[in-house]
Amino acid sequence: MTRKDLKKQNIFQLLIVAANIIILCYISSIFFFRIDLTQEKRFTISQESKQILKSLPDEVLIKVYLEGELPSGFKQLNKSIREMLDEFIIYAGKNIQYQFIDPYDNPEPKVVNNMVKDLYNKGLQPTNIKLKDSKGGYSEKLVIPGAIVSYNGVELSVNLLSNNAGLSGEENLNNSIQGLEYTLINTIHNISNTKIEKIAFLKGHGELNQFSVGDITRELANYYQVDEGQINGKINSLDPYKCVIIAQPEKAFSEEDKFVIDQYMMKGGKLLWFVSPVKVDEDSIAQGRTLAYIKQLNIDDQLFKYGIRMNPVLIQDIQCAIIPVNTSLTGTQSKFAPAPWLYLPLLSGSQIHPVSRNLNLVKAAYCSFIDTLLSNGMLKKTVLLNSSKFTRVVQVPALISLSEVKQQHQREEFDKSNLPVGVLVEGRFPSVFKNRMLSGLRIIGQYNYSDLSVPTKMLVVADGSIIRNEVRITQQGTLITPLGLDRYTKQTFGNKDFILNAVNYMTDEMGLMKLRSRQIILRLLDKELIRDAKVKWQLINVLLPVILIILSGIGFNVFRRKIYAT
């Protein structure tokens, strides 16, 4: 073969390769596919998310305020948020736009402070971090791991950091990355959804007033139309609502109201019960002591029929919140010190259910526990909240006194563990009025009685304080404290997230809540092994390269002498 023929052959092969590349590019532009090679598919979003993104009618702008000088863990969170938003753009196109903003990127401290304050007022939670400076010291800085999502002039704030006090920083950051898809896609879906579901807080039985549930109401109003509903024996009074919240009732339910609630359930309505079976006057405790006694709410038979029994007792837990106690002598100036109060248990969430998975501890107060009863196989019960491994039960009536904080307790006294406080029940519920005479009920309106429900859901929590925020009356008006915020420790517990997740789960028709079950494996180094083998690996890293270079030099010289020896 001549050189000219070889040249023609090479040109022909080059043209074939170029033609194949062009054909492959054309085919790839027609057929869209992506391959995720990670073990847990961390770069693959769900079909539900894709459907929401593809159907966005207009542009959604996401401003992320986690930018600037950050420690490595937050840089990883920043990277994961960016990768997730880039993935969203693949399916939503121009309808997803995002910006990363450094709140501290301004030389004027006053402008920075105003911006941080404005973001806090919008609902973003700053967190304090330590940064290593160039001199080897540390400085503190507030970062805002959150975003503002805007759509057609409407804004929603979304916090992207899971901050569970019981977990390490690495675990919290990993949980935040695991929940990114749900957190972002749920916000995008809610802000762009034209159909707004109605939910209601039930009134008429001494339930918490609008101020005591003000914070959770304000949060729920970002996603739902929140009303106050009274039954008054009207059969269809609850029908407009996707779910109904019963928050800390104090008065007994009439048989007529129970019947309306029962038939609402039979038609597929969802209920969230936040009920304290025991009455405790917290104001009296602050004065010294009070008597705890059983409430008469007339709902025990109804919950029993639905597979739940609330025990009218109080639980004490070693894992509890603190209260300030006056430790000064009588007649001297007051001096307050923090002390654990066993009646304020910090409840743990189940890690196997999306409502409570990766949830911060939930603060309760004077709560009871729940027994789940055997049913006909049509009801599934899941414990979402439970006490710690060291719990004990206090029978009522009982006298509760602040002097109990001075008592020394032995761990052996706390002989109960993981008592259920919040239970989710799903399935087909039997009517509590089955085989009962209905003619004596004074029901307003026409109805078709049903003795078995369609598939539906119910959540029962044996503590009404979980949904209650603190209220302060000041000269400026009524101030509502954020739900879950402990005013003594300034720690925010998971009460608000738990209730939001529960309501979202009750109303979720697309299956978005299952995204909270997504798990990304946290591959951390073994710190104990690193500490034990630290010197060995330092010697290897420092001495081994030097030894290898010396041996290479000696070997090279020996080789040269053998080759060039005469």
C-alpha positions as CSV (number, residue, x, y, z in Angstrom):
1,M,0.0,0.0,0.0
2,T,1.4,3.3,-1.1
3,R,1.6,6.4,1.2
4,K,-1.2,8.0,-0.9
5,D,-3.5,5.0,-0.4
6,L,-2.8,5.0,3.3
7,K,-3.6,8.7,3.5
8,K,-7.0,8.1,1.8
9,Q,-7.7,5.2,4.1
10,N,-7.0,7.4,7.2
11,I,-9.2,10.2,5.9
12,F,-12.0,7.7,5.2
13,Q,-11.8,6.2,8.7
14,L,-11.8,9.8,10.2
15,L,-15.0,10.6,8.2
16,I,-16.7,7.4,9.4
17,V,-15.8,8.2,13.0
18,A,-17.1,11.8,12.6
19,A,-20.3,10.5,11.0
20,N,-20.9,8.0,13.9
21,I,-20.4,10.8,16.4
22,I,-23.0,13.0,14.6
23,I,-25.5,10.2,14.4
24,L,-25.0,9.4,18.1
25,C,-25.5,13.1,19.0
26,Y,-28.7,13.2,16.9
27,I,-30.0,10.0,18.5
28,S,-29.2,11.3,22.1
29,S,-31.1,14.5,21.3
30,I,-34.2,12.5,20.6
31,F,-34.0,9.9,23.3
32,F,-33.4,11.4,26.8
33,F,-31.8,9.2,29.4
34,R,-29.6,9.6,32.5
35,I,-27.5,7.0,34.3
36,D,-26.9,7.2,38.1
37,L,-24.0,5.0,39.1
38,T,-24.2,5.7,42.8
39,Q,-25.3,2.9,45.1
40,E,-28.1,4.8,46.8
41,K,-29.1,6.6,43.5
42,R,-28.5,10.0,45.2
43,F,-28.7,11.9,41.8
44,T,-32.0,10.3,40.7
45,I,-35.2,12.1,41.6
46,S,-38.6,10.4,41.9
47,Q,-41.3,10.1,39.2
48,E,-43.5,12.3,41.4
49,S,-40.9,15.1,41.4
50,K,-40.4,14.8,37.7
51,Q,-44.2,15.1,37.1
52,I,-44.4,18.2,39.2
53,L,-41.4,19.9,37.5
54,K,-42.6,19.1,34.0
55,S,-46.1,20.5,34.8
56,L,-44.9,23.8,36.2
57,P,-47.0,26.5,34.5
58,D,-44.7,29.4,35.2
59,E,-41.2,30.3,36.6
60,V,-40.2,29.5,40.1
61,L,-37.2,31.4,41.5
62,I,-35.3,29.9,44.4
63,K,-32.9,32.1,46.3
64,V,-30.5,30.1,48.5
65,Y,-28.6,32.0,51.2
66,L,-26.0,29.4,52.0
67,E,-23.0,30.9,50.2
68,G,-19.7,32.5,51.0
69,E,-17.0,31.3,53.5
70,L,-18.2,28.0,54.9
71,P,-16.8,25.0,56.7
72,S,-16.5,21.8,54.8
73,G,-19.7,20.3,55.9
74,F,-21.8,23.3,54.8
75,K,-19.9,23.4,51.5
76,Q,-21.0,19.8,50.9
77,L,-24.6,20.9,51.7
78,N,-24.2,23.8,49.3
79,K,-22.9,21.5,46.6
80,S,-25.8,19.0,47.1
81,I,-28.4,21.8,46.9
82,R,-26.8,23.1,43.7
83,E,-26.8,19.6,42.2
84,M,-30.4,19.0,43.2
85,L,-31.5,22.3,41.6
86,D,-29.5,21.5,38.4
87,E,-31.4,18.1,38.3
88,F,-34.7,20.0,38.7
89,I,-33.8,22.2,35.7
90,I,-33.3,19.1,33.5
91,Y,-37.1,18.4,33.8
92,A,-38.5,21.9,34.4
93,G,-36.3,23.8,31.9
94,K,-36.6,27.6,32.3
95,N,-39.4,27.3,34.9
96,I,-36.8,26.7,37.6
97,Q,-34.3,29.5,38.2
98,Y,-32.0,29.7,41.2
99,Q,-29.5,32.0,42.8
100,F,-26.9,31.5,45.6
101,I,-26.6,34.6,47.7
102,D,-24.0,35.4,50.4
103,P,-25.9,37.5,53.0
104,Y,-22.5,38.9,54.2
105,D,-21.3,40.0,50.8
106,N,-21.6,43.7,51.7
107,P,-19.0,46.0,53.3
108,E,-21.8,47.8,55.3
109,P,-22.5,46.0,58.6
110,K,-25.9,47.8,58.9
111,V,-27.0,46.4,55.5
112,V,-25.9,42.9,56.4
113,N,-27.7,43.0,59.8
114,N,-30.9,44.3,58.2
115,M,-30.8,41.5,55.6
116,V,-30.2,38.8,58.2
117,K,-33.1,40.2,60.3
118,D,-35.4,40.3,57.3
119,L,-34.6,36.7,56.4
120,Y,-35.3,35.7,60.1
121,N,-38.6,37.5,60.0
122,K,-39.5,35.6,56.9
123,G,-39.0,32.3,58.7
124,L,-35.4,31.3,57.9
125,Q,-33.4,30.0,60.9
126,P,-29.8,31.1,61.3
127,T,-27.3,28.7,62.9
128,N,-24.0,29.6,64.6
129,I,-20.8,28.0,63.2
130,K,-17.1,28.2,63.9
131,L,-14.6,29.2,61.2
132,K,-10.8,28.7,61.4
133,D,-8.9,31.9,60.6
134,S,-5.5,32.4,59.0
135,K,-3.8,32.7,62.5
136,G,-5.0,29.3,63.6
137,G,-7.8,30.7,65.9
138,Y,-11.5,30.4,65.5
139,S,-14.2,33.0,64.9
140,E,-18.0,32.6,65.1
141,K,-20.4,33.3,62.3
142,L,-24.1,33.0,61.6
143,V,-25.0,31.2,58.5
144,I,-28.5,30.9,57.0
145,P,-29.0,27.4,55.5
146,G,-32.3,28.2,53.9
147,A,-34.0,29.5,50.8
148,I,-36.8,31.8,49.7
149,V,-39.0,30.3,46.9
150,S,-40.9,32.8,44.8
151,Y,-43.8,32.2,42.4
152,N,-46.1,34.8,40.9
153,G,-45.4,37.3,43.7
154,V,-45.8,34.7,46.5
155,E,-42.9,33.8,48.7
156,L,-42.3,30.7,50.9
157,S,-39.3,30.2,53.2
158,V,-37.8,26.8,53.5
159,N,-35.1,25.8,56.0
160,L,-32.7,23.2,54.5
161,L,-30.8,22.2,57.7
162,S,-31.9,19.4,59.9
163,N,-30.8,20.4,63.4
164,N,-31.4,17.5,65.8
165,A,-29.6,18.2,69.1
166,G,-29.2,14.4,69.7
167,L,-27.1,13.9,66.5
168,S,-23.6,14.9,65.5
169,G,-23.0,17.7,63.0
170,E,-22.1,15.2,60.3
171,E,-25.3,13.2,60.9
172,N,-27.4,16.4,60.8
173,L,-25.8,17.5,57.5
174,N,-26.3,14.0,56.0
175,N,-30.0,14.0,57.1
176,S,-30.4,17.5,55.5
177,I,-29.0,16.2,52.2
178,Q,-31.3,13.1,52.4
179,G,-34.3,15.4,52.8
180,L,-33.4,17.9,50.1
181,E,-35.6,16.5,47.4
182,Y,-38.7,16.4,49.6
183,T,-38.1,19.8,51.2
184,L,-37.6,21.6,47.9
185,I,-40.2,19.7,45.7
186,N,-42.9,20.0,48.4
187,T,-42.4,23.7,48.6
188,I,-42.4,24.1,44.8
189,H,-45.6,22.0,44.6
190,N,-47.4,23.9,47.3
191,I,-46.5,27.4,46.0
192,S,-47.4,26.5,42.4
193,N,-50.5,24.4,43.1
194,T,-53.7,26.2,42.1
195,K,-55.8,23.8,44.2
196,I,-55.7,24.7,47.9
197,E,-57.0,22.1,50.3
198,K,-59.0,23.1,53.3
199,I,-58.2,22.0,56.8
200,A,-59.9,23.0,60.1
201,F,-59.2,23.3,63.8
202,L,-62.3,21.9,65.6
203,K,-63.9,24.3,68.1
204,G,-66.7,24.0,70.7
205,H,-65.1,21.7,73.3
206,G,-62.7,24.1,75.0
207,E,-59.9,23.5,72.4
208,L,-56.8,25.8,72.3
209,N,-57.6,29.3,71.2
210,Q,-56.3,31.0,68.0
211,F,-53.3,32.5,69.8
212,S,-52.2,29.2,71.4
213,V,-52.1,27.5,68.0
214,G,-51.1,30.8,66.2
215,D,-47.7,29.7,65.1
216,I,-48.7,26.3,63.5
217,T,-51.7,28.0,62.0
218,R,-49.5,30.6,60.3
219,E,-47.2,27.9,59.0
220,L,-50.1,25.7,57.7
221,A,-51.6,28.8,56.0
222,N,-48.7,28.8,53.6
223,Y,-50.0,25.5,52.2
224,Y,-53.7,25.2,53.1
225,Q,-56.8,27.2,53.8
226,V,-57.0,27.0,57.6
227,D,-60.5,27.4,59.1
228,E,-62.1,27.0,62.5
229,G,-65.0,24.5,62.4
230,Q,-67.8,23.9,64.9
231,I,-70.1,20.9,64.6
232,N,-73.1,21.7,66.8
233,G,-74.8,18.5,65.6
234,K,-74.7,19.4,61.9
235,I,-74.0,16.3,59.9
236,N,-72.1,17.8,57.0
237,S,-70.2,20.5,59.0
238,L,-66.8,18.8,58.5
239,D,-67.2,17.6,54.9
240,P,-65.4,20.5,53.2
241,Y,-62.2,19.7,55.0
242,K,-59.4,17.4,54.0
243,C,-58.4,16.8,57.6
244,V,-59.6,18.1,61.0
245,I,-57.3,18.9,63.9
246,I,-58.6,18.5,67.5
247,A,-56.2,20.5,69.7
248,Q,-56.4,19.9,73.5
249,P,-60.2,19.7,74.2
250,E,-61.2,20.4,77.8
251,K,-65.0,19.8,77.6
252,A,-66.9,16.6,77.0
253,F,-68.0,15.7,73.5
254,S,-71.7,15.3,73.0
255,E,-73.0,12.1,71.3
256,E,-74.2,14.2,68.4
257,D,-70.7,15.7,67.8
258,K,-69.1,12.2,68.1
259,F,-71.6,10.9,65.5
260,V,-70.7,13.7,63.1
261,I,-66.9,13.0,63.6
262,D,-67.5,9.3,63.2
263,Q,-69.4,9.7,59.9
264,Y,-66.8,12.1,58.7
265,M,-64.2,9.4,59.2
266,M,-66.5,6.8,57.4
267,K,-66.5,9.1,54.3
268,G,-62.7,9.2,54.3
269,G,-62.0,12.3,56.5
270,K,-58.7,12.4,58.3
271,L,-58.4,13.3,62.0
272,L,-55.5,14.5,64.2
273,W,-56.2,14.1,67.9
274,F,-53.9,16.1,70.3
275,V,-55.5,15.2,73.6
276,S,-54.2,15.2,77.2
277,P,-56.2,12.6,79.2
278,V,-55.0,14.2,82.5
279,K,-55.7,17.7,83.6
280,V,-52.7,19.6,85.0
281,D,-52.8,23.3,85.9
282,E,-49.3,24.5,84.9
283,D,-49.9,28.0,86.4
284,S,-50.6,26.4,89.8
285,I,-47.4,24.4,89.6
286,A,-45.5,27.6,89.1
287,Q,-46.9,28.7,92.4
288,G,-45.8,25.5,94.1
289,R,-48.1,22.5,93.5
290,T,-51.3,21.3,91.9
291,L,-53.5,18.3,91.7
292,A,-53.5,16.2,88.5
293,Y,-56.8,14.4,87.7
294,I,-58.5,12.6,84.9
295,K,-60.4,14.6,82.2
296,Q,-63.9,13.5,81.3
297,L,-64.0,14.0,77.5
298,N,-66.4,11.2,76.6
299,I,-64.3,10.0,73.7
300,D,-62.7,6.9,75.2
301,D,-65.3,4.6,73.6
302,Q,-64.8,6.2,70.2
303,L,-61.0,5.9,70.2
304,F,-61.3,2.4,71.6
305,K,-63.4,1.4,68.6
306,Y,-60.8,2.9,66.4
307,G,-58.1,0.7,68.0
308,I,-56.6,3.2,70.5
309,R,-56.7,3.4,74.3
310,M,-55.2,6.5,76.0
311,N,-54.1,5.6,79.5
312,P,-55.1,8.4,82.0
313,V,-51.8,8.5,83.7
314,L,-48.7,10.8,83.6
315,I,-45.3,9.7,82.5
316,Q,-41.9,10.8,83.8
317,D,-38.8,10.6,81.7
318,I,-35.1,11.0,82.4
319,Q,-34.9,12.4,78.8
320,C,-36.7,15.7,79.6
321,A,-36.6,19.4,79.3
322,I,-35.5,21.8,82.0
323,I,-37.2,24.5,84.0
324,P,-35.8,27.4,86.1
325,V,-36.0,26.8,89.8
326,N,-35.5,29.3,92.6
327,T,-32.6,28.0,94.7
328,S,-32.2,30.9,97.1
329,L,-33.1,30.8,100.8
330,T,-36.4,32.2,102.0
331,G,-36.2,36.0,102.5
332,T,-33.1,36.4,100.2
333,Q,-32.9,37.6,96.6
334,S,-34.3,35.1,94.1
335,K,-31.7,33.0,92.3
336,F,-32.8,30.7,89.5
337,A,-31.0,27.7,88.2
338,P,-32.0,25.2,85.5
339,A,-33.3,21.8,86.7
340,P,-34.6,18.8,84.8
341,W,-38.4,18.5,85.1
342,L,-39.4,14.8,84.5
343,Y,-42.9,15.8,83.5
344,L,-41.6,17.4,80.3
345,P,-40.4,14.4,78.3
346,L,-38.5,14.8,75.0
347,L,-40.1,12.3,72.7
348,S,-38.2,10.5,69.9
349,G,-39.6,10.0,66.4
350,S,-39.7,6.6,64.6
351,Q,-37.1,6.3,61.9
352,I,-39.2,3.9,59.8
353,H,-42.0,6.4,58.9
354,P,-41.7,9.5,56.8
355,V,-43.7,11.6,59.2
356,S,-41.2,11.2,62.0
357,R,-38.0,10.2,60.3
358,N,-34.9,12.4,61.0
359,L,-37.1,14.5,63.3
360,N,-35.7,16.5,66.2
361,L,-36.8,15.6,69.7
362,V,-40.4,16.6,70.3
363,K,-41.2,18.5,73.5
364,A,-44.2,17.3,75.5
365,A,-45.7,18.3,78.8
366,Y,-47.7,16.2,81.3
367,C,-48.4,13.6,78.7
368,S,-49.9,10.1,78.9
369,F,-49.2,7.0,76.8
370,I,-51.2,4.9,74.4
371,D,-52.1,1.2,74.1
372,T,-52.8,-0.1,70.6
373,L,-55.6,-2.7,70.5
374,L,-56.1,-5.8,68.5
375,S,-58.4,-5.1,65.5
376,N,-60.0,-7.1,62.7
377,G,-56.9,-6.8,60.5
378,M,-58.2,-3.8,58.6
379,L,-56.2,-1.3,60.7
380,K,-52.5,-0.7,60.6
381,K,-51.0,1.1,63.6
382,T,-47.6,2.8,63.6
383,V,-45.9,4.4,66.7
384,L,-44.5,7.8,65.6
385,L,-43.6,9.2,69.0
386,N,-42.4,7.4,72.0
387,S,-40.6,8.1,75.4
388,S,-37.0,7.1,76.1
389,K,-35.7,3.9,77.5
390,F,-35.9,5.3,81.0
391,T,-39.5,6.1,81.8
392,R,-41.9,5.6,84.6
393,V,-45.7,5.9,85.1
394,V,-47.4,8.1,87.7
395,Q,-51.0,7.2,88.6
396,V,-53.6,9.9,89.0
397,P,-55.0,11.6,90.9
398,A,-51.6,12.8,92.0
399,L,-50.2,15.9,93.7
400,I,-47.4,17.5,91.6
401,S,-45.1,19.8,93.4
402,L,-42.0,21.8,92.4
403,S,-40.2,20.3,95.3
404,E,-39.9,17.1,93.3
405,V,-36.9,18.6,91.4
406,K,-34.8,18.2,94.6
407,Q,-35.5,14.5,94.9
408,Q,-32.8,12.1,94.0
409,H,-33.9,9.4,91.6
410,Q,-32.4,6.0,90.8
411,R,-32.3,4.8,87.3
412,E,-33.9,1.5,88.4
413,E,-37.1,3.4,89.3
414,F,-37.6,4.1,85.6
415,D,-38.7,0.6,84.7
416,K,-40.7,1.4,81.5
417,S,-39.2,2.0,78.1
418,N,-40.3,3.5,74.7
419,L,-43.9,4.1,75.8
420,P,-46.0,5.1,72.7
421,V,-47.3,8.7,72.9
422,G,-48.2,9.3,69.2
423,V,-49.7,6.6,67.1
424,L,-50.8,6.7,63.4
425,V,-53.8,4.4,62.5
426,E,-54.5,3.6,58.8
427,G,-57.1,1.5,57.1
428,R,-60.8,1.0,57.2
429,F,-62.4,2.0,60.6
430,P,-65.5,0.5,62.1
431,S,-68.2,3.0,63.2
432,V,-68.5,3.5,67.0
433,F,-72.3,3.7,66.5
434,K,-72.6,0.3,64.9
435,N,-75.5,-1.7,66.5
436,R,-76.6,1.4,68.4
437,M,-79.9,3.2,68.3
438,L,-79.6,6.4,66.3
439,S,-83.1,7.7,66.8
440,G,-82.3,9.4,70.0
441,L,-79.5,11.6,68.4
442,R,-80.5,15.2,67.6
443,I,-78.7,15.4,64.2
444,I,-79.2,18.4,62.0
445,G,-79.4,17.4,58.3
446,Q,-80.0,14.3,56.2
447,Y,-77.4,11.5,56.2
448,N,-76.8,8.0,55.0
449,Y,-75.3,6.1,57.9
450,S,-72.2,4.0,57.2
451,D,-70.8,1.4,59.7
452,L,-67.4,0.9,57.9
453,S,-65.1,3.6,56.5
454,V,-63.4,3.9,53.2
455,P,-59.5,3.7,53.6
456,T,-58.5,6.7,55.7
457,K,-56.0,7.8,58.4
458,M,-56.0,9.0,62.0
459,L,-53.3,10.3,64.2
460,V,-53.6,10.2,68.0
461,V,-51.2,12.0,70.4
462,A,-51.7,11.6,74.1
463,D,-50.6,15.2,74.7
464,G,-52.3,18.4,73.7
465,S,-49.3,20.7,74.5
466,I,-47.3,19.4,71.5
467,I,-49.3,21.7,69.2
468,R,-49.5,24.6,71.6
469,N,-47.1,27.6,71.4
470,E,-46.4,30.0,74.3
471,V,-48.3,33.3,74.3
472,R,-47.1,36.5,76.0
473,I,-49.3,39.5,76.7
474,T,-47.3,42.7,76.3
475,Q,-47.9,46.4,75.9
476,Q,-47.4,45.9,72.2
477,G,-50.1,43.2,72.0
478,T,-50.2,39.5,72.1
479,L,-46.9,37.9,71.2
480,I,-46.8,34.4,69.8
481,T,-43.7,32.4,70.5
482,P,-42.5,29.9,67.7
483,L,-43.8,26.4,68.3
484,G,-41.2,24.1,69.8
485,L,-38.9,27.0,71.0
486,D,-37.7,26.5,74.6
487,R,-37.4,30.0,76.0
488,Y,-34.9,28.9,78.6
489,T,-32.4,27.0,76.5
490,K,-33.3,28.8,73.2
491,Q,-33.4,25.3,71.5
492,T,-36.1,24.6,68.9
493,F,-37.6,21.2,69.2
494,G,-39.3,19.3,66.4
495,N,-42.9,20.0,67.3
496,K,-43.7,22.2,64.3
497,D,-42.0,19.8,61.8
498,F,-43.8,16.8,63.3
499,I,-47.2,18.5,62.9
500,L,-46.5,19.8,59.4
501,N,-45.3,16.4,58.3
502,A,-48.4,14.8,59.8
503,V,-50.8,17.1,58.0
504,N,-48.9,16.8,54.8
505,Y,-49.1,13.0,55.1
506,M,-52.8,13.1,55.8
507,T,-53.5,15.2,52.7
508,D,-50.8,13.8,50.4
509,E,-52.4,12.3,47.3
510,M,-49.2,12.3,45.1
511,G,-47.0,10.2,47.5
512,L,-44.5,13.0,48.0
513,M,-44.1,12.1,51.7
514,K,-42.4,8.9,50.8
515,L,-39.4,11.0,49.6
516,R,-38.7,11.6,53.3
517,S,-37.8,7.9,53.6
518,R,-34.9,8.3,51.2
519,Q,-31.6,7.3,52.7
520,I,-28.1,8.3,51.7
521,I,-25.4,6.3,53.3
522,L,-23.1,8.4,55.6
523,R,-19.6,7.2,55.0
524,L,-17.7,8.6,57.9
525,L,-14.1,7.8,58.9
526,D,-13.7,5.8,62.1
527,K,-12.5,8.5,64.5
528,E,-11.4,6.0,67.2
529,L,-9.3,4.1,64.7
530,I,-7.8,7.3,63.3
531,R,-6.8,8.4,66.9
532,D,-5.3,5.0,67.7
533,A,-3.3,4.7,64.5
534,K,-2.5,8.4,64.1
535,V,1.3,8.1,64.8
536,K,1.7,5.0,62.5
537,W,0.2,6.7,59.5
538,Q,2.0,9.9,60.1
539,L,5.3,8.0,60.1
540,I,4.3,6.1,56.9
541,N,3.3,9.3,55.1
542,V,6.4,11.2,56.2
543,L,9.1,8.5,56.0
544,L,7.9,6.2,53.3
545,P,8.3,8.7,50.4
546,V,11.8,9.6,51.5
547,I,12.9,5.9,51.8
548,L,11.4,5.2,48.4
549,I,13.4,8.1,46.8
550,I,16.6,6.9,48.5
551,L,16.1,3.3,47.4
552,S,15.3,4.5,43.8
553,G,18.5,6.5,43.7
554,I,20.6,3.6,45.0
555,G,19.0,1.2,42.5
556,F,19.4,3.6,39.6
557,N,23.2,4.0,40.4
558,V,23.6,0.2,40.7
559,F,21.8,-0.2,37.4
560,R,24.0,2.4,35.6
561,R,27.2,0.8,36.8
562,K,26.2,-2.6,35.5
563,I,25.1,-1.2,32.1
564,Y,28.1,1.1,31.5
565,A,30.8,-1.0,33.2
566,T,33.7,-1.8,30.8
